[in-house]
Amino acid sequence: MTANTRQVKALFSLTVAEGKRLIGKAVAALPIVQHARARGRLIIATGTTNGYVAEEILGQPVAIPRYTAGIVTGGKYTVTDSETRLTPICFENGQQSFRAWPEILEDFTGDDVFIKGANAIDLSGMAGVLVGSPNGGTCGVAFGALYARGSHLIVPASREKLVPCVNAAIQALGIHAFDESLGMPCGMIPAVGAKVISEVEALSILCDVEAVQVSAGGVGGSEGSVGLVINGTEAKVTAAMELIRGIKGEPPIS
């Protein structure tokens, strides 16, 4: 039995930042994303995980703490400073575009790609996005056009965001549903039919290995971490572990 056929397993844990880096690499490697980047239209909506996607596609650093609007930080639901917030990074026909993203969306076809992060995913494959705007924010503007046109909706989201049921979360939430809220009250919009990319899917895309989540959480910098077991041929698992070692030590988002 050779390294090409012998099945082996490996165990590791990824911090939140390490998981986001892995997911960013996988989304950037997707053929539909590469096609949209080179010959179509690609919109990378703001969000921390999407900041990693943008870095991988651009091949250069992005100020990730500024590449988001709604955010959960300091124990509160809140938003970043609109004065310093970055705008979505977009591409048209192989070039970075500086048109407003809703204008680019108006030209979307079935081959084009919209990337939107999420605040919740469940094991049914559903993703949910928290919204603080009464009009639904980015999702309120984008989702109708994406579904009507048959465009690709990709949702990069770590398994740290795994919840029992996105539908139950949607029913519990709503900007005007609360008597009290620590931070901004929110509703949630489902990303129906989206291609969700977590650490599990990322390892399949990048390394062609099967991944199973086996733990979550930790302390001392591993809060929110995701524990994974991968299985595959010796050669593929070895390559996967080289990739994982290369992203270990990814600094946390300030």
Summary of the structure (lengths in Angstrom):
residues: 254
radius of gyration: 18.3
end to end distance: 47.3
largest distance: 64.2
contacts: 822
relative contact order: 0.21
helix: 35%
strand: 26%
